[in-house]
Amino acid sequence: MKRFIIEESFLEVFDDFRIGVIVLKGINNHKKGEDDYRSLLDDAQRESMKYYPDEDFSSNEVIKVWREAYSRFKTKKGARSSIEALLKRVAKGNSIGTINPLVDIYNAISLKYGLPCGGEDIDKFVGDVRLTKAMGNEEFITYGSDLSEPPYQGEIVYKDDKGAICRCFNYRECVRTCLEEDTVNAFMVIETVDQKSMERLNGAIEEMASLISKHLGGEATVYYLDKNNREIIIEE
């Protein structure tokens, strides 16, 4: 059995949060209908423009919320939330490229709703997955590197029994558990840390689940976690 657990140490930093999770079983993540994903991303990029109405990019609400969140724990210099990274690319006129269906769908949802989204391959998890403070010695190998770059002690991470999966919420993920075309069972996450953005979470998670079911088949189960509901079973 594998579980997802939000640990007490996370609540020491964030007690007003909501995490949406979709557990996917038996999906087909091989590319098909690639034009559909390109269209989905293009539409989301146009919609995302509403999240940066001010010329001062850092003053926009979607960005401010996560910069403030990252200021609560030690981070790598220059670390920014995944939604900020996406919005910056769009603001500069750079199109978000297609990668594989699951990644394309969660990038589109992230842009449309202004929320950080991510996903991992459940079959690559070692033991339970925990959202917690890092010890500082967790193995973490990211894209383009053969060397482990452990998170800082106290950094907010997703981790399993082998090491860190994502650093700074889902700022950067490890290669070991990333979504690939051969992924069959997946763990999808959308994060909120303020009341205002929580209003968008329900629509985001439901649309993501619907798009995945439509395009990739399989079974999608949606969960919502907060300080009063901090654990789910993701694999029996």
N, C-alpha and C positions, 0 to 999 in steps of 0.2 A: 504494500500500500504506500502511496505517496500523497503527502498533504502539502497545502500551502498555508503557512502560518505567519501572521503578523505578530512579531514578538514585542514583549513589554518594553524593551529598550527603544523601539521605534516610537512608542507612545510617549516616551520621555521628551521627544523632540516634536512630534506631531500628534496632537490628540483630536484635532478637528480635520478629519480626512475622510475620503471615501474612495475605495478601490473597486473598479468593476473588472470582473474576470469572466472570460469565456473559456470553457474547457471543450476542446474539439476532439472528436474521435472518428477515425475512419475517413478522413478527407482525402481528396485527390488534388494535390498542390502542383501538379505538372501544368505547364503553361498551355492554355488553350483560349481562344478568343482574346488574343493579346490586345487587339484594338479596343476591347471593352475596358481593359485596365488603364490603357492610355487615356481613354475618354473620361474614365472615373477620376483619374488624377488631374486632368486638365480642368474639369468642372470644380473639383475641390480647391485647386489653386486659385481660380477666380473667386470662389466664395471666401477664401481665407483673407482676401484683401480687407474685409471688414474688421479684422483684428489688429490692423496697424493703420488707423486713420491719421495719427500724428507723425510729423516728419521725424521727431525724436523717437527712434525705434524703441529705446529702452523705457520710455515713459508709457507705452501702451500696456493696458491692464494684463493681458495674457502673458506678457513678458515680465512685468513687475512681480506678479504673483510668484513665479518660479525663481526669479533672482532672489527675492526675499526668502523663499524656502531654502535655497542653496546656502544662504548666509547663516543658517542655523547649525550647520555642521561643516567640518573641514572638508574641502574639496580640492581637486587638482586645479591649478591656476588656469583660468579660461574655460572651466567646465560650464556648460550651459545646458538647459533642458532640451530634450529632443524636439519639442514644439518650437522653441526659439530657433533652433538650427534649421528646421524646415521653413519657417516663416522668413528667415533671413535670405534663404536661397530664392524664394519666390519674390521677395521684395526687390532683389537685385536682378530679376528678370530671368533667373535660371530655372529651367523646367526640372521637376522631380522625375528622375528616370525610373523605368520599370525594372524590377528585380526578380520577384516571383509573386504569384497571386496573393499569398497571405501578406507579404510585406507591402505590396501595392495597395491592398485594401486597407491595412491599418494606417499607412501614410495618408491615404485619401481621407479617412475618418478623422485622423489627427488634425489635418488642415481644415476640414469642414467645421469641426466643433471647437477648435482651438485648445485641444487637450493632448498631453503626452500619451502616446500609445506604444505598445511593444508586444513582442511575442517570442516564444521559445519552443523548442521541440521537447515535449514531455518525455519521450523515450530516451533522451540523452541526460535527463536528470539523474543524479545519484542521491537517493534518499529524499527527504523532505526539502521543499523550497521555503525559504524564510525571508521576509522583509525585515531588516534589522540593522543594527549598527555593526560595522565591520570590526573584527579583532585587529586587523592590520597585517595579517600574515596569510590571507587567503590567496590561493593561486588565481591568477587572472591573465589570460593571454587573449589579446584582441587582434583585429584584422591587421595584416601586414607586419606582424611581429612574431618571433619565436620565443621571446623572453616574457616571463611572468612580470606583470606590473601590479603588485598587490595594492588594494585600496588603502587609504589612510585609516588609522585607528579612529573609530567613531563616525566614519563616513556611512551614509545610508546606502545599503546595497541589497540586492536580491542575491541569495547564495544557497547552495546545496551542500552536501557533505564533501564534495570534492573541491569546491572553491567558489569564488564570486561569479555570478552569472551576468549581472548588470551593475555598473557603478553609478552612484549619484542618481538614485531611482533608475531610470532607463536612459541615462545620458550616453553610456557606451556599454556594449555587450561583449561577452567573450565569444570566441569562435566555436567553442565546444558545443554549445546548446542552440546555436542560431538556426533559424528557419531556412530550410532548403526545399527544393522541388520534391525530394523524396520524403519530406515530413508527412506523417500520417496522423499523428496525435499532437495537438498543440495547446499551449497555454498562452492566452492573449490577455493583455492588461491595459486598462485605461486608468489614469491617476488624477485625483483632485485633492487639493489641500486647502481650499477656501470655499465658503458657502456659496458664493456667486457662481463659480464654475461647476458646482455640484448640480445646478439646475440643468446643465447641458449633458451631464453624464448619462442619464437614462437613455436619452435619444441616441447618443453616440454608441453605447454598448448594444442597444437593440438593433440599430442599423448595421453595425458591424456583423453581428450574428446573422442577420438576414442576408447580407451580401455574401458571406461565406457559405451559408447553406445553399444559396442560389447558384453560386459559381463552382463550389468545391464539393458539395454534397456532405455526407457524413452526419454526425450528430453534434449539435451545439447546445451546451448547457451554460446558462448565465447565472453569475453570483454577484452579490454586492457585499463588500466587507467594510466594517468601520470599527470603532473602538469597542463596540458591544458584540461584534461578530467577527472574530479574528482568525478563524480556521475553517478550511474546507478540505474535503478529499478530492484529489485530482486524478487519482488512479487507484482502483481497488487492488 
